[in-house]
Each structure stands twice: as C-alpha cells, then as structure tokens.
C-alpha cells in the first residue's frame, strides 16, 4: 500500500491568520495519525508564514509515524533538519518568496551541491528525497546524487487530468519505471486530490508515498461542513 503523508502547512496558515493557537497544530498532527495517516509532512519557509521553525521542533515528539520535512536546503533549513532528525527530508528548489513549489530540481546543474547536502543528511541517519519533474535526464541525475528517493512533482499531471486528458500520466509512468530500474524509491506530491489519486496510484509502479496537503485540507472542510453546521444548530435549539 502507498503511504499517505499529510502536509499540515494549511493548518498552520489558519492558526497564524488569527494569532493564538487555534487550530492546535500539534493536536491536528496527533489526530491525523490517529485517523490512520502514515506520516506528517511540513514545509517550513524562511519567512515562517505558515509552519514555524519551532513547530518543526515541537512536532518531533508528536509524530510517531513518518516525519517528513520539506524545503530548500539553505543553511538554516539544513541546521533545522539536523536538529530534528526526521524520518525523511525532501529537498525542494523553491525560491524564498514562492507561494508554493513550482518546479523540480535541475539534478544535472546542481548535482554537486545536492550530492554534498544529501551525504550530510544520510550521515545523520535521515532518508533523503529530492523533488523532480518526470524527465528522464533529471531522474538519471537524481541517481548520481546518491539520494534514496525522488518525489515526482505532479502539478502537470493533475492539470491535464482535470481537463480529461488521461495521457498526462504517461511521463510519470515512464519516470517511475526508470526510477525503479535505477533503484530509487518513488514518492509523489503536488495537486494530488481525491479526484485523481486513484488513477495516479494505479499507473505508478511501486509508488511508496504521497504527500498531500492543500487538497486534503480543503476537501476536509467541504466534507465536514455539514456535520459542524448541524452541531451548531443542535446547540442553538
């Protein structure tokens, strides 16, 4: 079975918008695991606009499944990961001011840099994964960095699938086949949702893990609103 790691950045966004500690990020992480998810993902950014660096530290004692920290391996991020020692670190080449991730690594151009960073994490017992587009050369480049896994950047697939184009999966299937041949573990994430996850899973051989945040939290709002509205109505009778 492919593992589900839930990205809780949006919970932190909601908390930070009002100040205080509602919703309680640590309780949400605890409950998500209790509900059956096999992992918790966070993606702290330098401006700490959602996940704060202290959140990463606090979650260390809360996450008893797989703990995945994503981010651009700049000095502060590297120090944070080495301090927290999560199950997995996922390296993402996002710019400092980026709203969200928008591309995978150029594993050829940044091969030396990635190799050095990955070796440091592995020396500390942290599994490594790097965010890549479904391009053969980038998969081959990833292998040369020594990474344990890749995470396929799935926005293009999700967009094409929403348009009814199921052939948008083909580059991802080919990338997964190559990754399997090279001995790389395969994760995936970005814009995966209840609408497309089953089809994606069925077409990616040996998919180990998906990381889903924005869609899952949005779907939870929609699917849970009926229940919460009626709970309020019952209180007000």
N, C-alpha and C positions, 0 to 999 in steps of 0.2 A: 504494500500500500504506500502511496506517496504521502509523505508527511505534510501537515498544514502548519506553517508558522504564521502567526497573526501579527501584523505590523500595527503597533498601538500609537503611532505618531498622532493620529487624528484625535485620540483621547486626550493627549497632552495639549493639542491645539485648543480643544474645547475648554480644558482646565485653565489654560493661560489666558484665554479671552476674557475671563471674568475675575481672575485672581483667586486666591484661596486654593482649596484642594478638592473641588467638585468639578468633574468626577475624579475619584481617587484612583490614580494611575496604578498603584500597587494592588489595590483590590481588583481592578479590572483585569490585570495580568493574572492574578490568582484565580479569578473566576473563569477566564478564558481557558486556562489549563484544566480546571475542574470540569469544564464542559466538554473536554476531550481533545482540544488542540495539542499538537505535539511540540509546539515551540512558540517562542515570543521573539519578535523582531523589533528593533528600534533603529532609527536612522538619525542620530544627533547631527545637527549642523552647527557651524561656527557661531551663528547668531542666537542659537538656542531658542528659536521661535516656537518650537514645539517640544521635543524631547530635550531636557536639560542634561548637562553632563552629570549632575548629581543624581538624576533619575537613573542613569546607567549604573551608577554605583549602588543605589538603593535596590534596584531590581535584581542585583546579583544574588541576594539572599532569598528572593521571592521566586525566581524562575527555577523550577526543579525539572523541567523538560529541557529542550534545547534552547539555548540563549544565543541569538544571532544579532550582532551589532554591525550595521552597515555604515559606510561613509567613505569620504575621500581621505586617503592616508596621509594627511598633513601631520605635523609634529604633535599637536595637541590631541588629535584623534588617536594616533599611534600610542601615545602615553596612556590615554584613557583605556584603550583595549588591553594593553599590557597590565594595567592595574586591575581591570575587571575580570580578565581571563574568561571570556565567554566560550561557549562550545565552538562557535564559528564567527569569523569576521568576514564580511563581504565587502570587497573593495569596489567603490563606485566613483567614476570620474566626474562628479557633479561640481559645477562652479559654485563659488561661495554664495552668490545671491540667487541661485537657481530655485524656482518654485518646486520643481520635482526633477527626478532623474530624466535625462533626455537622450542618452546615448551610452553605448558600451565603450570599453577601453580599446584604444589602438594598441593591441598587445605586441605589435612589432616596434612601433615608435618608442613605447615606454617599457620595453622588455627588461632592460637592465634595472630600472627603478622598481618595477613590480617584483622582479626576482629578489632583490635585496629586502624589500619590505616583507614579502611572503616568507622568506627564510627566517626573518626575525620572529614573526608570529609562530611559525612552526617550531622554532627552538623553545618557545614557551608553551607548547602543547595545545595551540589553538588551530583548529581546522580552518583552512583558507578557501575562499571562493571569490572569483572575480566576474564582474558584470560585463557581458559581451553581447554583441549583436550576432545574429545567426549567419556569420560569414566564415567560410572555410579557413581563410588565412588567419582570421582572428582566433579561431579555435586552435589552430596549429600553433599560433603564437602563445596562446594561453598555456599550452602544454609545456612549452620551453621555459616558462617562468617557474615551474615547479608547483603550481597551485594544485590543491586537492580536488577542487570542483570549479565549475563555471556556473554562473547564473544567467540564463538566457533572458535578454531584455525583450519583453513580449508585447510592447505597445503596438507595433506594426501589425502583429497577428490579430490583436484584439480589435483594432480599427477595421481591418479587412473582414473579419468575421462579422462585425456589426453591419457591414454592407452586404452580407450574404455571400461573400467570396471565401469559400472554404479552402481554396487553393493557397490562401495566405499562410497556411500551416506548413507548406512544403519546405521552405528554407529552414524551418525549425526542426522538422523531422530529419532532414539531411545533416543539420548541425549536430543533432543528438546522436545519430548513427556514427558520425566521425568522432565525437567525444567519447562514445563507448569504445570505439576501436583504439583510441589513444589512452584509455584507462582513466578518463576524467569523470568524476561524479557530476550529475546534472541537477541543478536547481533552476527555478524559473520565477519570474515575477514582473509585475507592472501591468495594470489594467486587466488582470485576470479577474473573473467575476462568476457568479452563479450561472450566467448566460453562456459562458464559453469554456469553463474549466473542464467539464466532462470531455468535450471534443478535444481540447488540448491534451489532456492526460492520455486519451486513447491513441494519440498519434505521436507521442514522445516516448520512445523506448527507454526503460529504466530511469524514469523521472523520480528523483529521490525526494524532492521537497519543493513546495511552492510557498512563496511569501506574499500574503495578501493583506492589504490594509484599507485603502480608501474605499474600494468597492464593498468589502465585507462590513465595514462600519456603517456605510450608507445603507446597505441592504438591511442591516440590523435595525436601523432607525425605521425604515419602511415596514419591515415585518413585525416590529414590536410596537408601533404606534397605537394600533387598535387596542391592544391589551392595556397599555398605560392610560390612554384616554378613558377607557371604561373603568379602570381602577379609580381614577379621579372622580368620575361620575358616581360611582358607588359610595365614595367617601362623602360626597355632597348631597346625597339623598336625605 
